[in-house]
């Protein structure tokens, strides 16, 4: 890097399964001077480009003036066009925790489709802290993706969910080992008339219990416990559930923890909890040689996205199903089912028929058959009912 263009900023970008998180870190102070967290709706490259443009609007042209390091499940394909260095996400989180909270004993990070546990063990001979890490590897159950789907089922917005507090006295059974099983149990609770806040509390408890029993791999979380990631940051109901269930495991396993310390100081959500992977990637870059991670500017990423679009790689590369609007209209004329025209019934008229109802997990279907078993003689309807 040119001596007259000394590096002053370093970018850390966490390109996850559902969101992109970006931070700008001041090299001298190692403090975050800019950050943003946004859902990418499967358009990882586009959202990353959007955030980089916002960074360059704020700090000016950064080509050759900054370095960039990326992490997360979607980071590798974008590292080359960005000129960024790649950092494995568990390492990034662990490094951020060691930098910000050297006294931390454990980390629980819930992401969009992954969950991470890090327990810092101490080598009795050397006294060195050694991180023991584990991640989910077969299912996204117990992560933000499951929570998103279940919130849709219970008809609750993210804002409404963030106002719910954990109530341990009225919980219902939810199977969190599988995301599909969890959704099925949620739908059944909705059908039973259980109120949405109680269902959310039950879901939070299932997620916490599942992660403690499976993801911990038999290890006991050590105090202090840091709760990281979007779900832990934005859902107080999850935070409060961890503060109930983790001490239970401590008491069951006779783990010696300072019971006189307030529990929210032993199990806490630190500032910028949703940015720890991105921040850790940036801190990792500070220790790398100056030629590693030279930021190439968002214009290069923009050209990369355009090249991918022209090559058809971002859309699968296959031919389109239709080539013109006229072809679509012709397809519809050929294959659309005929419109249902209900018969003209007179008020008070006696109708002999049979009603059939299908109350499914996501929709309700109803049909009225006449004596000949023909649905088009009387009435039929199909209505999607959000659960």
Secondary structure, DSSP 4 states (H G I P E B T S, - for coil): --TTS---EEEEEEE-SSEEEEEEEETTT--EEEEEEEE-TT-HHHHHHHHHHHHHHHH---TTTEEEEEESTT-HHHHHHHTPEE--HHHHHHHHHHHH-TT--EEEEE-SS-EEEEEEEE-TTT--EEEEEEE--S--TTSHHHHHHHHHHHT--HHHHTT----TTS------SSHHHHHHHHHHHHHTT--HHHHHHHHHHHHHHHIIIIITTTPPPPSSEEEESHHHHH-HHHHHHHHHHHHHHHHHTT----TTS-HHHHEE--TTGGGHHHHHHHHHHHTS-TTTTB---HHHHHHHHHHHHHHTGGGTSPPPS-SSHHHHHHHHHHHSPPPP----PPTT-----EEEEEE-SSEEEEEEE-TT--GGGSEEEEEE---
